[in-house]
Amino acid sequence: LVHDLVPDSGMVKWSENINIGYYAQDHSGDFSNDMSLFDWMSHFKKPTDDEQAVRAILGRLLFSQDDIDKSVKSISGGEQGRMIFGRLMMQKPNVLVLDEPTNHLDMESIEALNLALENYPGTLIIVSHDREFVSSLATRIIELSPTGITNYSGTYDEYLRDVSAA
């Protein structure tokens, strides 16, 4: 979906007006450069964003004034995840592709992420083993299996109920 892999067959065709934000399951490679949190986040600001916009995003992600000078190479997996979400906030995509977004997050961060995604106006494509997280957000389920694709309109709980009844 995000052009990281070449399809075995078929193709993915997105709208010309799409702006995809991608949260990879493994994003450690995004933090290999030795730069401060502030400088890293500044790389993703829009031309209309100023320094205060970057500081505001970092603050919303619970990074203190002292934290923003830390090197991105020294932050934890959970902090890396928060930085990736900050990058997505700076980019303002209309489609979010999230690959295991709750990995490395504590319960409080998962709840905050859940609330933010409930209010997200764009399209969410989520791959997750966190059943509660998926149940709280999904309104359409697309299951890929060896026998084909199942496209289900409804919540994850409704999908499970209907599959078990079949």
Chimera marker file (.cmm) of the C-alpha trace (Angstrom):
<marker_set name="trace">
<marker id="1" x="0.000" y="0.000" z="0.000" r="1" g="1" b="0" radius="0.5"/>
<marker id="2" x="2.831" y="2.401" z="0.734" r="1" g="1" b="0" radius="0.5"/>
<marker id="3" x="5.081" y="1.191" z="-2.099" r="1" g="1" b="0" radius="0.5"/>
<marker id="4" x="7.649" y="-0.488" z="0.181" r="1" g="1" b="0" radius="0.5"/>
<marker id="5" x="7.180" y="-3.793" z="-1.656" r="1" g="1" b="0" radius="0.5"/>
<marker id="6" x="6.494" y="-4.695" z="-5.258" r="1" g="1" b="0" radius="0.5"/>
<marker id="7" x="3.181" y="-6.607" z="-5.536" r="1" g="1" b="0" radius="0.5"/>
<marker id="8" x="3.321" y="-10.242" z="-6.677" r="1" g="1" b="0" radius="0.5"/>
<marker id="9" x="0.376" y="-9.409" z="-8.900" r="1" g="1" b="0" radius="0.5"/>
<marker id="10" x="-2.135" y="-6.629" z="-9.381" r="1" g="1" b="0" radius="0.5"/>
<marker id="11" x="-1.575" y="-3.024" z="-8.482" r="1" g="1" b="0" radius="0.5"/>
<marker id="12" x="-2.499" y="-0.363" z="-5.970" r="1" g="1" b="0" radius="0.5"/>
<marker id="13" x="-3.977" y="2.775" z="-7.466" r="1" g="1" b="0" radius="0.5"/>
<marker id="14" x="-4.473" y="5.751" z="-5.185" r="1" g="1" b="0" radius="0.5"/>
<marker id="15" x="-6.262" y="9.007" z="-5.922" r="1" g="1" b="0" radius="0.5"/>
<marker id="16" x="-4.117" y="11.828" z="-7.306" r="1" g="1" b="0" radius="0.5"/>
<marker id="17" x="-5.035" y="13.948" z="-4.269" r="1" g="1" b="0" radius="0.5"/>
<marker id="18" x="-3.924" y="11.422" z="-1.699" r="1" g="1" b="0" radius="0.5"/>
<marker id="19" x="-1.437" y="12.306" z="1.004" r="1" g="1" b="0" radius="0.5"/>
<marker id="20" x="-0.443" y="9.111" z="2.819" r="1" g="1" b="0" radius="0.5"/>
<marker id="21" x="0.994" y="9.110" z="6.307" r="1" g="1" b="0" radius="0.5"/>
<marker id="22" x="2.687" y="5.834" z="7.204" r="1" g="1" b="0" radius="0.5"/>
<marker id="23" x="3.443" y="4.483" z="10.673" r="1" g="1" b="0" radius="0.5"/>
<marker id="24" x="5.763" y="1.506" z="10.168" r="1" g="1" b="0" radius="0.5"/>
<marker id="25" x="5.973" y="-1.345" z="12.638" r="1" g="1" b="0" radius="0.5"/>
<marker id="26" x="9.745" y="-0.899" z="12.789" r="1" g="1" b="0" radius="0.5"/>
<marker id="27" x="10.737" y="2.739" z="12.643" r="1" g="1" b="0" radius="0.5"/>
<marker id="28" x="14.127" y="2.529" z="14.361" r="1" g="1" b="0" radius="0.5"/>
<marker id="29" x="15.861" y="3.368" z="11.062" r="1" g="1" b="0" radius="0.5"/>
<marker id="30" x="14.144" y="6.753" z="11.103" r="1" g="1" b="0" radius="0.5"/>
<marker id="31" x="16.246" y="7.685" z="14.131" r="1" g="1" b="0" radius="0.5"/>
<marker id="32" x="19.767" y="6.786" z="12.995" r="1" g="1" b="0" radius="0.5"/>
<marker id="33" x="20.953" y="10.387" z="12.526" r="1" g="1" b="0" radius="0.5"/>
<marker id="34" x="22.413" y="12.161" z="15.530" r="1" g="1" b="0" radius="0.5"/>
<marker id="35" x="20.157" y="15.197" z="15.843" r="1" g="1" b="0" radius="0.5"/>
<marker id="36" x="17.909" y="16.699" z="18.466" r="1" g="1" b="0" radius="0.5"/>
<marker id="37" x="14.218" y="15.902" z="18.718" r="1" g="1" b="0" radius="0.5"/>
<marker id="38" x="13.494" y="19.483" z="17.684" r="1" g="1" b="0" radius="0.5"/>
<marker id="39" x="15.710" y="19.311" z="14.575" r="1" g="1" b="0" radius="0.5"/>
<marker id="40" x="14.298" y="15.910" z="13.588" r="1" g="1" b="0" radius="0.5"/>
<marker id="41" x="10.707" y="17.161" z="13.836" r="1" g="1" b="0" radius="0.5"/>
<marker id="42" x="11.593" y="20.399" z="12.021" r="1" g="1" b="0" radius="0.5"/>
<marker id="43" x="12.404" y="18.364" z="8.895" r="1" g="1" b="0" radius="0.5"/>
<marker id="44" x="8.699" y="17.593" z="8.519" r="1" g="1" b="0" radius="0.5"/>
<marker id="45" x="7.164" y="21.021" z="8.995" r="1" g="1" b="0" radius="0.5"/>
<marker id="46" x="5.239" y="22.718" z="6.223" r="1" g="1" b="0" radius="0.5"/>
<marker id="47" x="6.630" y="25.955" z="4.737" r="1" g="1" b="0" radius="0.5"/>
<marker id="48" x="3.912" y="27.836" z="6.630" r="1" g="1" b="0" radius="0.5"/>
<marker id="49" x="4.904" y="26.279" z="9.990" r="1" g="1" b="0" radius="0.5"/>
<marker id="50" x="7.223" y="28.199" z="12.277" r="1" g="1" b="0" radius="0.5"/>
<marker id="51" x="9.450" y="27.088" z="15.145" r="1" g="1" b="0" radius="0.5"/>
<marker id="52" x="6.548" y="27.431" z="17.574" r="1" g="1" b="0" radius="0.5"/>
<marker id="53" x="4.483" y="24.907" z="15.577" r="1" g="1" b="0" radius="0.5"/>
<marker id="54" x="7.260" y="22.334" z="16.011" r="1" g="1" b="0" radius="0.5"/>
<marker id="55" x="7.526" y="23.084" z="19.746" r="1" g="1" b="0" radius="0.5"/>
<marker id="56" x="3.732" y="22.794" z="20.088" r="1" g="1" b="0" radius="0.5"/>
<marker id="57" x="3.696" y="19.345" z="18.462" r="1" g="1" b="0" radius="0.5"/>
<marker id="58" x="6.522" y="18.155" z="20.713" r="1" g="1" b="0" radius="0.5"/>
<marker id="59" x="4.672" y="19.516" z="23.744" r="1" g="1" b="0" radius="0.5"/>
<marker id="60" x="1.456" y="17.744" z="22.738" r="1" g="1" b="0" radius="0.5"/>
<marker id="61" x="3.509" y="14.558" z="22.564" r="1" g="1" b="0" radius="0.5"/>
<marker id="62" x="4.544" y="15.124" z="26.196" r="1" g="1" b="0" radius="0.5"/>
<marker id="63" x="8.145" y="16.118" z="25.477" r="1" g="1" b="0" radius="0.5"/>
<marker id="64" x="9.374" y="18.808" z="27.874" r="1" g="1" b="0" radius="0.5"/>
<marker id="65" x="11.490" y="21.818" z="26.951" r="1" g="1" b="0" radius="0.5"/>
<marker id="66" x="14.539" y="19.915" z="28.240" r="1" g="1" b="0" radius="0.5"/>
<marker id="67" x="13.645" y="16.834" z="26.166" r="1" g="1" b="0" radius="0.5"/>
<marker id="68" x="13.631" y="18.599" z="22.811" r="1" g="1" b="0" radius="0.5"/>
<marker id="69" x="17.424" y="18.943" z="22.871" r="1" g="1" b="0" radius="0.5"/>
<marker id="70" x="17.937" y="15.189" z="23.430" r="1" g="1" b="0" radius="0.5"/>
<marker id="71" x="19.349" y="13.148" z="20.563" r="1" g="1" b="0" radius="0.5"/>
<marker id="72" x="16.833" y="11.032" z="18.661" r="1" g="1" b="0" radius="0.5"/>
<marker id="73" x="19.367" y="8.191" z="18.862" r="1" g="1" b="0" radius="0.5"/>
<marker id="74" x="18.913" y="7.999" z="22.641" r="1" g="1" b="0" radius="0.5"/>
<marker id="75" x="15.113" y="7.850" z="22.936" r="1" g="1" b="0" radius="0.5"/>
<marker id="76" x="13.078" y="4.747" z="23.803" r="1" g="1" b="0" radius="0.5"/>
<marker id="77" x="10.866" y="2.778" z="21.422" r="1" g="1" b="0" radius="0.5"/>
<marker id="78" x="7.768" y="4.407" z="22.906" r="1" g="1" b="0" radius="0.5"/>
<marker id="79" x="9.283" y="7.869" z="22.451" r="1" g="1" b="0" radius="0.5"/>
<marker id="80" x="10.178" y="6.982" z="18.867" r="1" g="1" b="0" radius="0.5"/>
<marker id="81" x="6.552" y="6.027" z="18.304" r="1" g="1" b="0" radius="0.5"/>
<marker id="82" x="5.414" y="9.382" z="19.679" r="1" g="1" b="0" radius="0.5"/>
<marker id="83" x="7.875" y="11.168" z="17.383" r="1" g="1" b="0" radius="0.5"/>
<marker id="84" x="6.493" y="9.286" z="14.365" r="1" g="1" b="0" radius="0.5"/>
<marker id="85" x="2.976" y="10.358" z="15.339" r="1" g="1" b="0" radius="0.5"/>
<marker id="86" x="4.293" y="13.911" z="15.625" r="1" g="1" b="0" radius="0.5"/>
<marker id="87" x="5.690" y="13.651" z="12.105" r="1" g="1" b="0" radius="0.5"/>
<marker id="88" x="2.269" y="12.532" z="10.909" r="1" g="1" b="0" radius="0.5"/>
<marker id="89" x="0.675" y="15.490" z="12.702" r="1" g="1" b="0" radius="0.5"/>
<marker id="90" x="3.093" y="17.853" z="10.934" r="1" g="1" b="0" radius="0.5"/>
<marker id="91" x="2.391" y="16.257" z="7.523" r="1" g="1" b="0" radius="0.5"/>
<marker id="92" x="-1.419" y="16.339" z="7.905" r="1" g="1" b="0" radius="0.5"/>
<marker id="93" x="-2.124" y="13.307" z="5.677" r="1" g="1" b="0" radius="0.5"/>
<marker id="94" x="-5.649" y="12.434" z="4.515" r="1" g="1" b="0" radius="0.5"/>
<marker id="95" x="-4.925" y="8.679" z="4.752" r="1" g="1" b="0" radius="0.5"/>
<marker id="96" x="-3.092" y="7.028" z="7.639" r="1" g="1" b="0" radius="0.5"/>
<marker id="97" x="-1.604" y="3.561" z="7.183" r="1" g="1" b="0" radius="0.5"/>
<marker id="98" x="-0.749" y="2.239" z="10.644" r="1" g="1" b="0" radius="0.5"/>
<marker id="99" x="1.222" y="-0.994" z="11.044" r="1" g="1" b="0" radius="0.5"/>
<marker id="100" x="0.953" y="-2.212" z="14.660" r="1" g="1" b="0" radius="0.5"/>
<marker id="101" x="0.659" y="1.326" z="16.073" r="1" g="1" b="0" radius="0.5"/>
<marker id="102" x="0.186" y="0.228" z="19.697" r="1" g="1" b="0" radius="0.5"/>
<marker id="103" x="3.492" y="-1.672" z="19.909" r="1" g="1" b="0" radius="0.5"/>
<marker id="104" x="5.845" y="-0.085" z="22.479" r="1" g="1" b="0" radius="0.5"/>
<marker id="105" x="3.107" y="2.235" z="23.796" r="1" g="1" b="0" radius="0.5"/>
<marker id="106" x="1.957" y="2.269" z="27.411" r="1" g="1" b="0" radius="0.5"/>
<marker id="107" x="-1.778" y="2.174" z="28.238" r="1" g="1" b="0" radius="0.5"/>
<marker id="108" x="-2.028" y="5.948" z="28.646" r="1" g="1" b="0" radius="0.5"/>
<marker id="109" x="-0.420" y="6.519" z="25.236" r="1" g="1" b="0" radius="0.5"/>
<marker id="110" x="-2.707" y="3.937" z="23.613" r="1" g="1" b="0" radius="0.5"/>
<marker id="111" x="-5.759" y="5.686" z="25.060" r="1" g="1" b="0" radius="0.5"/>
<marker id="112" x="-4.510" y="9.077" z="23.827" r="1" g="1" b="0" radius="0.5"/>
<marker id="113" x="-3.818" y="7.623" z="20.374" r="1" g="1" b="0" radius="0.5"/>
<marker id="114" x="-7.247" y="6.019" z="20.296" r="1" g="1" b="0" radius="0.5"/>
<marker id="115" x="-8.937" y="9.318" z="21.127" r="1" g="1" b="0" radius="0.5"/>
<marker id="116" x="-6.923" y="11.171" z="18.494" r="1" g="1" b="0" radius="0.5"/>
<marker id="117" x="-7.777" y="8.589" z="15.829" r="1" g="1" b="0" radius="0.5"/>
<marker id="118" x="-11.483" y="8.644" z="16.742" r="1" g="1" b="0" radius="0.5"/>
<marker id="119" x="-11.438" y="12.330" z="15.798" r="1" g="1" b="0" radius="0.5"/>
<marker id="120" x="-9.270" y="11.897" z="12.694" r="1" g="1" b="0" radius="0.5"/>
<marker id="121" x="-11.221" y="13.138" z="9.650" r="1" g="1" b="0" radius="0.5"/>
<marker id="122" x="-9.396" y="11.031" z="7.058" r="1" g="1" b="0" radius="0.5"/>
<marker id="123" x="-9.166" y="7.347" z="6.224" r="1" g="1" b="0" radius="0.5"/>
<marker id="124" x="-7.468" y="4.892" z="8.586" r="1" g="1" b="0" radius="0.5"/>
<marker id="125" x="-5.925" y="1.638" z="7.396" r="1" g="1" b="0" radius="0.5"/>
<marker id="126" x="-4.806" y="-0.323" z="10.449" r="1" g="1" b="0" radius="0.5"/>
<marker id="127" x="-2.907" y="-3.579" z="10.818" r="1" g="1" b="0" radius="0.5"/>
<marker id="128" x="-2.961" y="-4.610" z="14.473" r="1" g="1" b="0" radius="0.5"/>
<marker id="129" x="-3.104" y="-7.588" z="16.807" r="1" g="1" b="0" radius="0.5"/>
<marker id="130" x="-4.549" y="-5.319" z="19.504" r="1" g="1" b="0" radius="0.5"/>
<marker id="131" x="-8.157" y="-6.503" z="19.374" r="1" g="1" b="0" radius="0.5"/>
<marker id="132" x="-9.485" y="-3.817" z="21.728" r="1" g="1" b="0" radius="0.5"/>
<marker id="133" x="-7.793" y="-1.058" z="19.717" r="1" g="1" b="0" radius="0.5"/>
<marker id="134" x="-9.234" y="-2.336" z="16.430" r="1" g="1" b="0" radius="0.5"/>
<marker id="135" x="-12.688" y="-2.846" z="17.965" r="1" g="1" b="0" radius="0.5"/>
<marker id="136" x="-12.814" y="0.755" z="19.127" r="1" g="1" b="0" radius="0.5"/>
<marker id="137" x="-11.988" y="2.246" z="15.711" r="1" g="1" b="0" radius="0.5"/>
<marker id="138" x="-12.848" y="-0.056" z="12.817" r="1" g="1" b="0" radius="0.5"/>
<marker id="139" x="-16.024" y="0.515" z="10.805" r="1" g="1" b="0" radius="0.5"/>
<marker id="140" x="-14.983" y="-1.684" z="7.883" r="1" g="1" b="0" radius="0.5"/>
<marker id="141" x="-12.971" y="-4.897" z="7.941" r="1" g="1" b="0" radius="0.5"/>
<marker id="142" x="-10.955" y="-6.173" z="5.001" r="1" g="1" b="0" radius="0.5"/>
<marker id="143" x="-9.615" y="-9.636" z="5.734" r="1" g="1" b="0" radius="0.5"/>
<marker id="144" x="-6.900" y="-11.037" z="3.484" r="1" g="1" b="0" radius="0.5"/>
<marker id="145" x="-6.678" y="-14.821" z="3.643" r="1" g="1" b="0" radius="0.5"/>
<marker id="146" x="-5.381" y="-17.655" z="1.449" r="1" g="1" b="0" radius="0.5"/>
<marker id="147" x="-8.934" y="-18.154" z="0.148" r="1" g="1" b="0" radius="0.5"/>
<marker id="148" x="-9.434" y="-14.534" z="-0.878" r="1" g="1" b="0" radius="0.5"/>
<marker id="149" x="-10.523" y="-11.132" z="0.348" r="1" g="1" b="0" radius="0.5"/>
<marker id="150" x="-13.461" y="-10.513" z="2.664" r="1" g="1" b="0" radius="0.5"/>
<marker id="151" x="-14.854" y="-6.969" z="2.663" r="1" g="1" b="0" radius="0.5"/>
<marker id="152" x="-17.147" y="-6.408" z="5.649" r="1" g="1" b="0" radius="0.5"/>
<marker id="153" x="-18.989" y="-3.174" z="6.478" r="1" g="1" b="0" radius="0.5"/>
<marker id="154" x="-19.354" y="-2.972" z="10.234" r="1" g="1" b="0" radius="0.5"/>
<marker id="155" x="-17.358" y="-3.018" z="13.431" r="1" g="1" b="0" radius="0.5"/>
<marker id="156" x="-14.811" y="-5.651" z="14.313" r="1" g="1" b="0" radius="0.5"/>
<marker id="157" x="-17.069" y="-7.110" z="17.012" r="1" g="1" b="0" radius="0.5"/>
<marker id="158" x="-19.937" y="-7.407" z="14.491" r="1" g="1" b="0" radius="0.5"/>
<marker id="159" x="-17.567" y="-9.059" z="12.037" r="1" g="1" b="0" radius="0.5"/>
<marker id="160" x="-16.456" y="-11.646" z="14.612" r="1" g="1" b="0" radius="0.5"/>
<marker id="161" x="-20.073" y="-12.339" z="15.575" r="1" g="1" b="0" radius="0.5"/>
<marker id="162" x="-21.146" y="-12.837" z="11.952" r="1" g="1" b="0" radius="0.5"/>
<marker id="163" x="-18.137" y="-15.018" z="11.104" r="1" g="1" b="0" radius="0.5"/>
<marker id="164" x="-18.749" y="-17.284" z="14.101" r="1" g="1" b="0" radius="0.5"/>
<marker id="165" x="-22.460" y="-17.550" z="13.212" r="1" g="1" b="0" radius="0.5"/>
<marker id="166" x="-21.678" y="-18.619" z="9.639" r="1" g="1" b="0" radius="0.5"/>
<link id1="1" id2="2" r="1" g="1" b="0" radius="0.2"/>
<link id1="2" id2="3" r="1" g="1" b="0" radius="0.2"/>
<link id1="3" id2="4" r="1" g="1" b="0" radius="0.2"/>
<link id1="4" id2="5" r="1" g="1" b="0" radius="0.2"/>
<link id1="5" id2="6" r="1" g="1" b="0" radius="0.2"/>
<link id1="6" id2="7" r="1" g="1" b="0" radius="0.2"/>
<link id1="7" id2="8" r="1" g="1" b="0" radius="0.2"/>
<link id1="8" id2="9" r="1" g="1" b="0" radius="0.2"/>
<link id1="9" id2="10" r="1" g="1" b="0" radius="0.2"/>
<link id1="10" id2="11" r="1" g="1" b="0" radius="0.2"/>
<link id1="11" id2="12" r="1" g="1" b="0" radius="0.2"/>
<link id1="12" id2="13" r="1" g="1" b="0" radius="0.2"/>
<link id1="13" id2="14" r="1" g="1" b="0" radius="0.2"/>
<link id1="14" id2="15" r="1" g="1" b="0" radius="0.2"/>
<link id1="15" id2="16" r="1" g="1" b="0" radius="0.2"/>
<link id1="16" id2="17" r="1" g="1" b="0" radius="0.2"/>
<link id1="17" id2="18" r="1" g="1" b="0" radius="0.2"/>
<link id1="18" id2="19" r="1" g="1" b="0" radius="0.2"/>
<link id1="19" id2="20" r="1" g="1" b="0" radius="0.2"/>
<link id1="20" id2="21" r="1" g="1" b="0" radius="0.2"/>
<link id1="21" id2="22" r="1" g="1" b="0" radius="0.2"/>
<link id1="22" id2="23" r="1" g="1" b="0" radius="0.2"/>
<link id1="23" id2="24" r="1" g="1" b="0" radius="0.2"/>
<link id1="24" id2="25" r="1" g="1" b="0" radius="0.2"/>
<link id1="25" id2="26" r="1" g="1" b="0" radius="0.2"/>
<link id1="26" id2="27" r="1" g="1" b="0" radius="0.2"/>
<link id1="27" id2="28" r="1" g="1" b="0" radius="0.2"/>
<link id1="28" id2="29" r="1" g="1" b="0" radius="0.2"/>
<link id1="29" id2="30" r="1" g="1" b="0" radius="0.2"/>
<link id1="30" id2="31" r="1" g="1" b="0" radius="0.2"/>
<link id1="31" id2="32" r="1" g="1" b="0" radius="0.2"/>
<link id1="32" id2="33" r="1" g="1" b="0" radius="0.2"/>
<link id1="33" id2="34" r="1" g="1" b="0" radius="0.2"/>
<link id1="34" id2="35" r="1" g="1" b="0" radius="0.2"/>
<link id1="35" id2="36" r="1" g="1" b="0" radius="0.2"/>
<link id1="36" id2="37" r="1" g="1" b="0" radius="0.2"/>
<link id1="37" id2="38" r="1" g="1" b="0" radius="0.2"/>
<link id1="38" id2="39" r="1" g="1" b="0" radius="0.2"/>
<link id1="39" id2="40" r="1" g="1" b="0" radius="0.2"/>
<link id1="40" id2="41" r="1" g="1" b="0" radius="0.2"/>
<link id1="41" id2="42" r="1" g="1" b="0" radius="0.2"/>
<link id1="42" id2="43" r="1" g="1" b="0" radius="0.2"/>
<link id1="43" id2="44" r="1" g="1" b="0" radius="0.2"/>
<link id1="44" id2="45" r="1" g="1" b="0" radius="0.2"/>
<link id1="45" id2="46" r="1" g="1" b="0" radius="0.2"/>
<link id1="46" id2="47" r="1" g="1" b="0" radius="0.2"/>
<link id1="47" id2="48" r="1" g="1" b="0" radius="0.2"/>
<link id1="48" id2="49" r="1" g="1" b="0" radius="0.2"/>
<link id1="49" id2="50" r="1" g="1" b="0" radius="0.2"/>
<link id1="50" id2="51" r="1" g="1" b="0" radius="0.2"/>
<link id1="51" id2="52" r="1" g="1" b="0" radius="0.2"/>
<link id1="52" id2="53" r="1" g="1" b="0" radius="0.2"/>
<link id1="53" id2="54" r="1" g="1" b="0" radius="0.2"/>
<link id1="54" id2="55" r="1" g="1" b="0" radius="0.2"/>
<link id1="55" id2="56" r="1" g="1" b="0" radius="0.2"/>
<link id1="56" id2="57" r="1" g="1" b="0" radius="0.2"/>
<link id1="57" id2="58" r="1" g="1" b="0" radius="0.2"/>
<link id1="58" id2="59" r="1" g="1" b="0" radius="0.2"/>
<link id1="59" id2="60" r="1" g="1" b="0" radius="0.2"/>
<link id1="60" id2="61" r="1" g="1" b="0" radius="0.2"/>
<link id1="61" id2="62" r="1" g="1" b="0" radius="0.2"/>
<link id1="62" id2="63" r="1" g="1" b="0" radius="0.2"/>
<link id1="63" id2="64" r="1" g="1" b="0" radius="0.2"/>
<link id1="64" id2="65" r="1" g="1" b="0" radius="0.2"/>
<link id1="65" id2="66" r="1" g="1" b="0" radius="0.2"/>
<link id1="66" id2="67" r="1" g="1" b="0" radius="0.2"/>
<link id1="67" id2="68" r="1" g="1" b="0" radius="0.2"/>
<link id1="68" id2="69" r="1" g="1" b="0" radius="0.2"/>
<link id1="69" id2="70" r="1" g="1" b="0" radius="0.2"/>
<link id1="70" id2="71" r="1" g="1" b="0" radius="0.2"/>
<link id1="71" id2="72" r="1" g="1" b="0" radius="0.2"/>
<link id1="72" id2="73" r="1" g="1" b="0" radius="0.2"/>
<link id1="73" id2="74" r="1" g="1" b="0" radius="0.2"/>
<link id1="74" id2="75" r="1" g="1" b="0" radius="0.2"/>
<link id1="75" id2="76" r="1" g="1" b="0" radius="0.2"/>
<link id1="76" id2="77" r="1" g="1" b="0" radius="0.2"/>
<link id1="77" id2="78" r="1" g="1" b="0" radius="0.2"/>
<link id1="78" id2="79" r="1" g="1" b="0" radius="0.2"/>
<link id1="79" id2="80" r="1" g="1" b="0" radius="0.2"/>
<link id1="80" id2="81" r="1" g="1" b="0" radius="0.2"/>
<link id1="81" id2="82" r="1" g="1" b="0" radius="0.2"/>
<link id1="82" id2="83" r="1" g="1" b="0" radius="0.2"/>
<link id1="83" id2="84" r="1" g="1" b="0" radius="0.2"/>
<link id1="84" id2="85" r="1" g="1" b="0" radius="0.2"/>
<link id1="85" id2="86" r="1" g="1" b="0" radius="0.2"/>
<link id1="86" id2="87" r="1" g="1" b="0" radius="0.2"/>
<link id1="87" id2="88" r="1" g="1" b="0" radius="0.2"/>
<link id1="88" id2="89" r="1" g="1" b="0" radius="0.2"/>
<link id1="89" id2="90" r="1" g="1" b="0" radius="0.2"/>
<link id1="90" id2="91" r="1" g="1" b="0" radius="0.2"/>
<link id1="91" id2="92" r="1" g="1" b="0" radius="0.2"/>
<link id1="92" id2="93" r="1" g="1" b="0" radius="0.2"/>
<link id1="93" id2="94" r="1" g="1" b="0" radius="0.2"/>
<link id1="94" id2="95" r="1" g="1" b="0" radius="0.2"/>
<link id1="95" id2="96" r="1" g="1" b="0" radius="0.2"/>
<link id1="96" id2="97" r="1" g="1" b="0" radius="0.2"/>
<link id1="97" id2="98" r="1" g="1" b="0" radius="0.2"/>
<link id1="98" id2="99" r="1" g="1" b="0" radius="0.2"/>
<link id1="99" id2="100" r="1" g="1" b="0" radius="0.2"/>
<link id1="100" id2="101" r="1" g="1" b="0" radius="0.2"/>
<link id1="101" id2="102" r="1" g="1" b="0" radius="0.2"/>
<link id1="102" id2="103" r="1" g="1" b="0" radius="0.2"/>
<link id1="103" id2="104" r="1" g="1" b="0" radius="0.2"/>
<link id1="104" id2="105" r="1" g="1" b="0" radius="0.2"/>
<link id1="105" id2="106" r="1" g="1" b="0" radius="0.2"/>
<link id1="106" id2="107" r="1" g="1" b="0" radius="0.2"/>
<link id1="107" id2="108" r="1" g="1" b="0" radius="0.2"/>
<link id1="108" id2="109" r="1" g="1" b="0" radius="0.2"/>
<link id1="109" id2="110" r="1" g="1" b="0" radius="0.2"/>
<link id1="110" id2="111" r="1" g="1" b="0" radius="0.2"/>
<link id1="111" id2="112" r="1" g="1" b="0" radius="0.2"/>
<link id1="112" id2="113" r="1" g="1" b="0" radius="0.2"/>
<link id1="113" id2="114" r="1" g="1" b="0" radius="0.2"/>
<link id1="114" id2="115" r="1" g="1" b="0" radius="0.2"/>
<link id1="115" id2="116" r="1" g="1" b="0" radius="0.2"/>
<link id1="116" id2="117" r="1" g="1" b="0" radius="0.2"/>
<link id1="117" id2="118" r="1" g="1" b="0" radius="0.2"/>
<link id1="118" id2="119" r="1" g="1" b="0" radius="0.2"/>
<link id1="119" id2="120" r="1" g="1" b="0" radius="0.2"/>
<link id1="120" id2="121" r="1" g="1" b="0" radius="0.2"/>
<link id1="121" id2="122" r="1" g="1" b="0" radius="0.2"/>
<link id1="122" id2="123" r="1" g="1" b="0" radius="0.2"/>
<link id1="123" id2="124" r="1" g="1" b="0" radius="0.2"/>
<link id1="124" id2="125" r="1" g="1" b="0" radius="0.2"/>
<link id1="125" id2="126" r="1" g="1" b="0" radius="0.2"/>
<link id1="126" id2="127" r="1" g="1" b="0" radius="0.2"/>
<link id1="127" id2="128" r="1" g="1" b="0" radius="0.2"/>
<link id1="128" id2="129" r="1" g="1" b="0" radius="0.2"/>
<link id1="129" id2="130" r="1" g="1" b="0" radius="0.2"/>
<link id1="130" id2="131" r="1" g="1" b="0" radius="0.2"/>
<link id1="131" id2="132" r="1" g="1" b="0" radius="0.2"/>
<link id1="132" id2="133" r="1" g="1" b="0" radius="0.2"/>
<link id1="133" id2="134" r="1" g="1" b="0" radius="0.2"/>
<link id1="134" id2="135" r="1" g="1" b="0" radius="0.2"/>
<link id1="135" id2="136" r="1" g="1" b="0" radius="0.2"/>
<link id1="136" id2="137" r="1" g="1" b="0" radius="0.2"/>
<link id1="137" id2="138" r="1" g="1" b="0" radius="0.2"/>
<link id1="138" id2="139" r="1" g="1" b="0" radius="0.2"/>
<link id1="139" id2="140" r="1" g="1" b="0" radius="0.2"/>
<link id1="140" id2="141" r="1" g="1" b="0" radius="0.2"/>
<link id1="141" id2="142" r="1" g="1" b="0" radius="0.2"/>
<link id1="142" id2="143" r="1" g="1" b="0" radius="0.2"/>
<link id1="143" id2="144" r="1" g="1" b="0" radius="0.2"/>
<link id1="144" id2="145" r="1" g="1" b="0" radius="0.2"/>
<link id1="145" id2="146" r="1" g="1" b="0" radius="0.2"/>
<link id1="146" id2="147" r="1" g="1" b="0" radius="0.2"/>
<link id1="147" id2="148" r="1" g="1" b="0" radius="0.2"/>
<link id1="148" id2="149" r="1" g="1" b="0" radius="0.2"/>
<link id1="149" id2="150" r="1" g="1" b="0" radius="0.2"/>
<link id1="150" id2="151" r="1" g="1" b="0" radius="0.2"/>
<link id1="151" id2="152" r="1" g="1" b="0" radius="0.2"/>
<link id1="152" id2="153" r="1" g="1" b="0" radius="0.2"/>
<link id1="153" id2="154" r="1" g="1" b="0" radius="0.2"/>
<link id1="154" id2="155" r="1" g="1" b="0" radius="0.2"/>
<link id1="155" id2="156" r="1" g="1" b="0" radius="0.2"/>
<link id1="156" id2="157" r="1" g="1" b="0" radius="0.2"/>
<link id1="157" id2="158" r="1" g="1" b="0" radius="0.2"/>
<link id1="158" id2="159" r="1" g="1" b="0" radius="0.2"/>
<link id1="159" id2="160" r="1" g="1" b="0" radius="0.2"/>
<link id1="160" id2="161" r="1" g="1" b="0" radius="0.2"/>
<link id1="161" id2="162" r="1" g="1" b="0" radius="0.2"/>
<link id1="162" id2="163" r="1" g="1" b="0" radius="0.2"/>
<link id1="163" id2="164" r="1" g="1" b="0" radius="0.2"/>
<link id1="164" id2="165" r="1" g="1" b="0" radius="0.2"/>
<link id1="165" id2="166" r="1" g="1" b="0" radius="0.2"/>
</marker_set>
